């Protein structure tokens, strides 16, 4: 297969793959961090030893 036909095949297989512009990527990354970091903070502060008792408490079972 020649180089020309190979490059045409590769570009035809993925015609819309382009690098995201920085002016879009930076706000998107900030948005993802604003969503993920509070969730991670909650998981870090969670009392993991008390989770089984909390999810099997009568109040939790009634809510289910």
Contact map, one row per residue, 1 for C-alpha under 8 A:
1110110000000000000000000000000000000000000000000000000000000000
1111110000000000000000000000000000000000000000000000000000000000
1111111000000000000000000000000000000000000000000000000000000000
0111111100000000000000000000000000000000000000000000000000000000
1111111110000000000000000000000000000000000000000000000000000000
1111111111000000000000000000000000000000000000000000000000000000
0011111111100000000000000000000000000000000000000000000000000000
0001111111110000000000000000000000000000000000000000000000000000
0000111111111000000000000000000000000000000000000000000000000000
0000011111111100000000000000000000000000000000000000000000000000
0000001111111110000000000000000000000000000000000000000000000000
0000000111111110000000000000000000000000000000000000000000000000
0000000011111110000000000000000000000000000000000000000000000000
0000000001111111100000000000000000000000000000000000000000000000
0000000000111111100000000000000000000000000000000000000000000000
0000000000000111110000000000000000000000000000000000000000000000
0000000000000111111000000000000000000000000000000000000000000000
0000000000000001111100000000000000000000000000000000000000000000
0000000000000000111110000000000000000000000000000000000000000000
0000000000000000011111011000000000000000000000000000000000000000
0000000000000000001111111000000000000000000000000000000000000000
0000000000000000000111111100000000000000000000000000000000000000
0000000000000000000011111110000000000000000000000000000000000000
0000000000000000000111111111000000000000000000000000000000000000
0000000000000000000111111111100000000000000000000000000000000000
0000000000000000000001111111110000000000000000000000000000000000
0000000000000000000000111111111000000000000000000000000000000000
0000000000000000000000011111111100000000000000000000000000000000
0000000000000000000000001111111110000000000000000000000000000000
0000000000000000000000000111111111000000000000000000000000000000
0000000000000000000000000011111111100000000000000000000000000000
0000000000000000000000000001111111110000000000000000000000000000
0000000000000000000000000000111111111000000000000000000000000000
0000000000000000000000000000011111111100000000000000000000000000
0000000000000000000000000000001111111110000000000000000000000000
0000000000000000000000000000000111111111000000000000000000000000
0000000000000000000000000000000011111111100000000000000000000000
0000000000000000000000000000000001111111110000000000000000000000
0000000000000000000000000000000000111111111000000000000000000000
0000000000000000000000000000000000011111111100000000000000000000
0000000000000000000000000000000000001111111110000000000000000000
0000000000000000000000000000000000000111111111000000000000000000
0000000000000000000000000000000000000011111111000000000000000000
0000000000000000000000000000000000000001111111000000000000000000
0000000000000000000000000000000000000000111111100000000000000000
0000000000000000000000000000000000000000011111110000000000000000
0000000000000000000000000000000000000000000011111110000000000000
0000000000000000000000000000000000000000000001111110000000000000
0000000000000000000000000000000000000000000000111111000000000000
0000000000000000000000000000000000000000000000111111110000000000
0000000000000000000000000000000000000000000000111111111000000000
0000000000000000000000000000000000000000000000001111111100000000
0000000000000000000000000000000000000000000000000111111110000000
0000000000000000000000000000000000000000000000000111111110010000
0000000000000000000000000000000000000000000000000011111110011000
0000000000000000000000000000000000000000000000000001111111011000
0000000000000000000000000000000000000000000000000000111111111000
0000000000000000000000000000000000000000000000000000000111111100
0000000000000000000000000000000000000000000000000000000011111110
0000000000000000000000000000000000000000000000000000011111111111
0000000000000000000000000000000000000000000000000000001111111111
0000000000000000000000000000000000000000000000000000000001111111
0000000000000000000000000000000000000000000000000000000000111111
0000000000000000000000000000000000000000000000000000000000011111
